[in-house]
Amino acid sequence: MNQYDGIKDSDNRWGRAWNADTYKVATSLLILTTTPLMVFYFYISAFHFDCSLFLPIQQIVEGQLTLSEFLALLPPFSWGSALLFLGWVSFQIGLAILPDGIHRLFPTYKGGSILGSITPGGLRLSYNINGLQAWLISHLLFLLAAFWFGWFSPTIIFDHWGTLLWIVNGMGFSLAIFAYVKAYWFPSFPQDRKFSRSVVYDFFMGIELNPRVGPIDLKLFFNGRPGIVAWTLINISFASAQYAIHGTLTNSMLLVNLFQGLYVLYFFWKEAWYLNTIDIHHDHFGWMLAWGDCVWLPYMYTLQGLFLVFHPVDLSWQFATFVLSFGLLGFWIFASSNNQKDRVRKSDSQAVIWGRPPEMITCSYVTQDGTVRQNRLLASGWWGVARHMNYTGDLILSLCYSLACGFDYMFPYFYFLFLSVLLVHRCLRDEDRCRHKYGNYWREYCDRVPYRLIPKVW
Ligand code: NDP
């Protein structure tokens, strides 16, 4: 029995699962309950245990620390932080509805009103793409206010890091509940909803594909704005805190700021491309995205910068050069493989991939309304080396964030481990969906490109 057995032509439909089995429900429940605790645990480890992930558990197990003493280390709630966060989200909403001006300045940048991919329900929605503009305005204002006018310290985010944790969690959970209720009572596009008969799974994975409130597309906004715009500001704040506490800015902190800055800028420069990724094209908007965007992304994707505030690692110039080169290689693989797919999907056979016309498999598939449509799978360039080289590049880059922090602690390696699990799981999830969407055409692609992430290995 191979992986394609049992798939009929009539299965060429896609989207998130219709049926949630016990395994799916149990996994959702486990993630729902443990990940919020993990974020608080990492906060306590950083601020009270010198970034050791083992010491708190060890002290509890050995009886040196009672559970109530441990819980007393949680940050307090602060109305000031709540106002700061709500002000930030409101400001980002304001920026998200502004018309885009950047595409007028840079003709190669795709901004303004852009159409997304065709949804399983057969819709093609329009998005206001102006993320680069929002990022630039936010950073300009932050830098001017903090460094030029001195209205607040650039360490402001680091200073409120603990107290912000409560409000971002409140926002993440409220948003997920709102999305769940909205999907039943006032869905934006009913034909693109999915119900699994499990309340837990529907709450976790989401019911609506593209929930909207007025001009705001909730998924594009929360996936791409308050958290990702803040990512680089958080790193600047951590770098400022390192300088304020230790009187030095280490090369490791500069590397982390550089790598993650590149990643974020690439995301906004290519925001139109983001409309065709799994996040926007396939994932429904539930707790996983709502809470993940509000809490997990800003808190767990920035662990290296936080670590370096407490441990100002200075790398030898040889090792720093190695990390820089390896990280840039990863970024290049990540960006160029994403660009290749984007170019081919947009410009059809006119695109040139590694100096040659692209090799493509033309596939037909069926949307929920029964319409037969066509699409192309690229089988040359990076997409002919392995089926997910964009993930491989991303993993190399994220390994370099961690390598920049040295080898003494697990703490800065958590993001790399998490991303490895996420992308391996995503790879399998995506391939399963592509198999159902494209049937035999996907089989043909897998025969031509047999490896997923690492050529000759897997
Ligand atoms: P992809 O951009 O690889 O999108 C996968 C989709 O692309 C498939 O569902 C299919 O969609 C299409 N596709 C698959 N194979 C081909 C092919 N050979 N030719 C053309 N189209 C193909 O994946 P993601 O959306 O998951 O990721 C986008 C980027 O974001 C990646 O670089 C990833 O590393 C990064 N990422 C980062 C995360 C983070 O937390 N840092 C999390 C997730 C992703 P279709 O239905 O259109 O055919």
Residues whose N, C-alpha, C, O or C-beta is under 5 A from the ligand:
A	BS01	NDP	N276 T277 I278 D279 F334 K341 R376 L377 L378 W383 R387 N390 Y391 D394 D430
